Amino acid sequence: MSGSAGGSGDGQHALISYLNAEWILQNLFSLFFSGPFTGADHVYGWAPNDGYSGGHADMPIYPHAGGLGVVGIGTDRPGTSTDNPGGGALIFGHELVHDYDVFHTNTADSCGSSDSNSDFPYASSSIQEFGYNTTTGKVYNPSNTHDLMSYCPAGGSREGWISPFTWNRMFNELSVSKPYFKAVEGEEQLKPYQYYLTSNHQSLSVNATVLNPDYNHGDYLGSLHSLHLVETGVTYLPKEGDYAIELRSGTEVLSRQPFWVSFENEYGHKDHHGDDEEEGAPYRTMDAHFIIPWDAATDTVVLLHGEDVLDQRPISANAPTVVFTNPVVAANWPEGSPQLLSWTGQDLDGDALHYTLLYSNNDRMSWEILGTQLTEESFVVSAPKNVVKVAGFQTLRVSKTLRVCQICSMEI
């Protein structure tokens, strides 16, 4: 994302939404190839400081692009040392703590980090007690050190460390381990924002945008984006609300998954999604990302608000196919050298195709997304370290514009 895009609310929202979708997609592909969780508890996006000097978190209580509590974004402003980490590192910590629904300090000396829901128990943003950095041996004096959930450490006049309150909140959050892929047992009630393995043969990853109906958007109030159909049983469900995804066969509703979005704006200044809006104005758009069981009888995927249809997607008759054209056999690549990957995709329906390229260097146990929504049938990569034989470019996903994606794989 460019610095100029990061400087706008729409650019920040788009980056968070993109990272949410990629996080879900990476885990789906790990499951598709019978691998484990990718290991990414959280995902962080860095934006150039000359275009974006702040940060955002996709808090469940204040969602910016789905509320998964996974993604944060911030500036890449550098520091000079561990004791002088700079705004980029301080914002990094601040936003990732936000992802656990930890609020701003909301005190008079917090350099503007206001938050009406704050449960910070102290009268000031000071860390309250002396802090100690076990890496550098530095002692942090509470008289000139603020908790990382105020704004002063990253852009104001104080050093940053962590108060006992925030430390205890995060200790309790991080000390509770949960399985990332949990098997469903009996009639167990599935919790939102938890991966579950199910007995279903196929699953659908949903990516949608809904618009705040309190604003005048004309007839456009929501849309479906990429829909990924995967040959494995997994769910990652949202909190339920007054929006829904329906799988339909003709007029018959095969299944319905309600989902919740909030347009609430936690900021006390102008809305980050439009500089001309009133202070504290609700957000104009919100995104949703989740995974639901697929029904093979589905011929249409429908996005609704209540019973009003916002968008729908027909299922194409034919799955696209893809064949790698380079390399076609295992090859030796010098470390760090640029190498061209190429392929050919075909679709009997004549639909436009987009491609996502994934790379695995551990026999399909985990995957790295090299590129997504590619329209060209080639991609230049830099040969990874410690890889001599190229046998890891094993999978290319091909999807139709405005269609449900299909999975194609080919081992080289």
Secondary structure by P-SEA (a helix, b strand, c coil): ccaaaaacaaaaaaaaaaaaaaaaaaaaaaaaaccccccccbbbbbccccccccccccccccccccccccbbbbbcccccccccccaaaaaaaaaaaacccccccccccccccccccccccccccccccccccccccbbbbccccccccccccccccbbbbbcaaaaaaaaaaaabbbbcbbbbcccccccccbbbbccccbbbbbbbcccccccccccccccccbbbbbcbbbbbccccccccccccccccccbbbbbbbbccccccccccccccccccccccbbbbbbbbbbbccccbbbbbccccccbbbbbbcbbbbbbbcccccbbbbcccbbbbbbbbbbbccccbbbbbbbbbcccccccccccccccccbbbbcccccccccccccbbbbbcccbbbbbbbbcc
